[in-house]
Amino acid sequence: MLKILKRPWFPYVFPFALFLILTELARLFPSCTHILYIGRTVIVGLLLWFWRHEYKPDFAPKLSFFEYLTAILIGLLVLLIWILPEEYLPQFGKHTGFNPYAFGWSHAAVISLIAVRIIGAAVVVPIMEELFWRSFLLRYLINQDFRAVPPGIFTWFSFIGVAILFGLEHHRVFVGIAAGVIYNLLMIR
C-alpha cells in the first residue's frame, strides 16, 4: 500500500477519486448531502494543499497580460456554453438545485455552508479537475511517464479521450464535452 502512495500519479488521481466517491455517497444518502459536501471540499482542499509541491511543475511561472485575458475570456465562453442550452440539451440525471435553508440550521451556519459551497465550486473543484484532467490524464494517455510529456503536447487519442471523459463526468454531457475541448485547446496552446 505504501508503494502506491509514492507513485507520481497518486497526488493527481487520489483527490479526484475521493471527490467522486464522496459525491456518490451523497447520492446514496441524500439527507447527508450538505455534510458530505463540506467534508469533500475540506478534505480534497487539504489534499491539494498537502501535495501542492507535487503540482508546482504543472503551473506556468508567470503568465502575460494577454494569457490572463485569454483565460478569463475562455472561462466566460465556457460559462455561456454551460448555461445557455440548459433546457435544450439532454442531461444525465436530474439536477435538483440547492437550498441552504432546508436543513434548519442557524443563520450563521447557513452563511458558512454557502461560503464552503462557493469555495468548493470556485476554487477546490476547478483546481482538482484541471490537475486530474489536463495536468495528469491528458499527458498520461500519451505516455504513462506523464511527467516526461511537456504540457501542450497534442495527440488525437488523449485530446478526444479527455474531452469525452470530462463530459461524461458531468450531468450536462454535451456541454461538458464542449468545455473539455475548449479547455484541452487552451492547455495545448
C-alpha positions as CSV (number, residue, x, y, z in Angstrom):
1,M,0.0,0.0,0.0
2,L,2.8,2.4,0.8
3,K,4.2,1.8,-2.7
4,I,1.2,3.2,-4.3
5,L,1.4,6.4,-2.3
6,K,4.8,7.1,-3.9
7,R,3.6,6.8,-7.5
8,P,3.8,10.1,-9.3
9,W,0.2,9.9,-10.4
10,F,-1.2,9.4,-6.9
11,P,-1.5,13.1,-5.9
12,Y,-3.4,13.7,-9.1
13,V,-5.7,10.7,-9.0
14,F,-6.5,10.3,-5.3
15,P,-8.1,13.7,-4.7
16,F,-10.3,13.3,-7.8
17,A,-11.3,9.7,-6.9
18,L,-12.1,10.6,-3.3
19,F,-14.2,13.5,-4.6
20,L,-16.1,11.2,-6.9
21,I,-16.6,8.6,-4.1
22,L,-17.9,11.3,-1.7
23,T,-20.2,12.6,-4.4
24,E,-21.7,9.2,-4.9
25,L,-22.2,8.7,-1.1
26,A,-24.2,12.0,-1.2
27,R,-26.4,10.5,-3.8
28,L,-26.9,7.3,-1.7
29,F,-27.6,9.3,1.5
30,P,-29.4,12.5,0.4
31,S,-30.1,13.6,3.9
32,C,-26.3,13.9,4.4
33,T,-25.6,15.8,1.2
34,H,-24.7,19.0,2.9
35,I,-22.3,17.4,5.4
36,L,-20.7,15.3,2.7
37,Y,-20.2,18.4,0.5
38,I,-18.5,20.2,3.4
39,G,-16.4,17.1,4.0
40,R,-15.3,16.6,0.4
41,T,-14.5,20.3,0.0
42,V,-12.4,20.4,3.1
43,I,-10.6,17.1,2.7
44,V,-9.9,17.5,-1.1
45,G,-8.8,21.1,-0.4
46,L,-6.4,19.9,2.3
47,L,-5.0,17.1,0.0
48,L,-4.4,19.7,-2.8
49,W,-2.6,21.9,-0.3
50,F,-0.6,18.9,1.1
51,W,0.6,17.9,-2.4
52,R,1.0,21.5,-3.7
53,H,4.7,20.9,-4.3
54,E,4.0,17.9,-6.5
55,Y,1.9,20.1,-8.8
56,K,4.4,23.0,-9.0
57,P,5.9,21.9,-12.3
58,D,2.4,22.0,-13.8
59,F,2.0,25.7,-13.4
60,A,3.4,28.4,-15.6
61,P,5.8,30.6,-13.6
62,K,4.3,33.8,-14.9
63,L,1.5,34.5,-17.4
64,S,1.4,37.6,-19.6
65,F,-1.5,40.0,-19.6
66,F,-2.7,38.5,-22.8
67,E,-2.6,35.0,-21.4
68,Y,-4.6,36.1,-18.3
69,L,-7.1,37.9,-20.6
70,T,-7.4,34.8,-22.8
71,A,-8.0,32.6,-19.7
72,I,-10.7,34.9,-18.5
73,L,-12.4,35.1,-21.9
74,I,-12.3,31.3,-22.3
75,G,-13.9,31.0,-18.8
76,L,-16.7,33.3,-19.8
77,L,-17.2,31.5,-23.0
78,V,-17.5,28.1,-21.2
79,L,-19.9,29.7,-18.7
80,L,-22.2,30.7,-21.6
81,I,-21.9,27.3,-23.2
82,W,-22.7,25.7,-19.9
83,I,-25.8,27.7,-19.0
84,L,-27.4,28.8,-22.3
85,P,-28.5,25.4,-23.6
86,E,-29.8,24.3,-20.1
87,E,-33.3,23.5,-21.3
88,Y,-32.5,22.2,-24.8
89,L,-29.8,19.5,-24.4
90,P,-30.3,16.1,-22.7
91,Q,-28.7,15.6,-19.3
92,F,-27.8,12.6,-17.2
93,G,-29.9,12.6,-14.1
94,K,-31.9,15.4,-12.8
95,H,-30.3,18.5,-11.3
96,T,-32.2,19.4,-8.2
97,G,-30.6,22.7,-7.1
98,F,-29.6,23.6,-3.6
99,N,-31.5,25.3,-0.8
100,P,-29.1,26.0,2.2
101,Y,-32.1,26.8,4.4
102,A,-33.6,23.3,4.0
103,F,-31.5,21.9,6.9
104,G,-32.9,24.0,9.7
105,W,-29.5,25.5,10.5
106,S,-28.9,28.8,12.2
107,H,-28.3,31.8,10.0
108,A,-24.5,31.7,10.8
109,A,-24.3,28.1,9.9
110,V,-26.2,28.7,6.6
111,I,-23.8,31.5,5.7
112,S,-20.9,29.2,6.5
113,L,-22.4,26.4,4.3
114,I,-22.9,28.9,1.4
115,A,-19.2,30.0,1.8
116,V,-17.9,26.4,1.7
117,R,-20.0,25.7,-1.4
118,I,-18.7,28.8,-3.1
119,I,-15.1,27.9,-2.2
120,G,-15.7,24.3,-3.3
121,A,-17.2,25.3,-6.7
122,A,-14.9,28.2,-7.4
123,V,-11.6,27.0,-6.0
124,V,-11.3,23.4,-5.0
125,V,-13.2,21.6,-7.8
126,P,-11.6,23.6,-10.7
127,I,-8.1,23.1,-9.4
128,M,-8.7,19.4,-8.6
129,E,-10.3,18.8,-12.0
130,E,-7.7,20.6,-14.0
131,L,-4.9,18.8,-12.2
132,F,-6.5,15.5,-12.9
133,W,-7.8,16.0,-16.5
134,R,-5.2,18.2,-18.1
135,S,-2.1,18.0,-16.0
136,F,-2.3,14.3,-15.5
137,L,-4.7,12.4,-17.8
138,L,-4.1,14.4,-21.0
139,R,-0.4,13.5,-20.7
140,Y,-0.8,10.0,-19.2
141,L,-2.7,8.9,-22.3
142,I,0.3,9.9,-24.3
143,N,2.9,8.3,-22.1
144,Q,2.5,6.5,-18.7
145,D,5.5,8.5,-17.6
146,F,3.3,11.6,-17.8
147,R,5.8,13.9,-16.3
148,A,8.1,13.2,-19.2
149,V,5.4,14.7,-21.5
150,P,5.7,18.5,-21.6
151,P,2.3,20.3,-21.1
152,G,0.9,21.3,-24.5
153,I,1.8,18.1,-26.4
154,F,-1.0,17.0,-28.7
155,T,-2.3,13.6,-29.7
156,W,-5.8,12.9,-31.0
157,F,-6.2,10.0,-28.6
158,S,-5.5,12.0,-25.5
159,F,-7.4,15.1,-26.7
160,I,-10.6,13.3,-27.7
161,G,-10.4,10.8,-24.8
162,V,-10.1,13.5,-22.1
163,A,-12.8,15.7,-23.7
164,I,-15.3,12.9,-23.8
165,L,-14.5,11.6,-20.3
166,F,-14.7,15.2,-18.9
167,G,-18.1,15.5,-20.4
168,L,-19.3,12.1,-19.0
169,E,-18.2,13.2,-15.6
170,H,-20.8,15.9,-15.6
171,H,-24.6,15.5,-15.9
172,R,-24.5,18.0,-18.7
173,V,-22.6,15.7,-21.0
174,F,-22.7,17.6,-24.3
175,V,-21.7,21.0,-22.8
176,G,-19.2,19.1,-20.7
177,I,-17.6,17.7,-23.8
178,A,-17.6,21.1,-25.4
179,A,-15.9,22.6,-22.3
180,G,-13.4,19.7,-22.3
181,V,-12.5,20.5,-25.9
182,I,-12.1,24.2,-25.1
183,Y,-10.0,23.5,-22.0
184,N,-7.9,21.0,-23.9
185,L,-7.2,23.6,-26.6
186,L,-6.3,26.1,-24.0
187,M,-3.9,23.7,-22.4
188,I,-2.3,22.7,-25.7
189,R,-1.9,26.4,-26.7
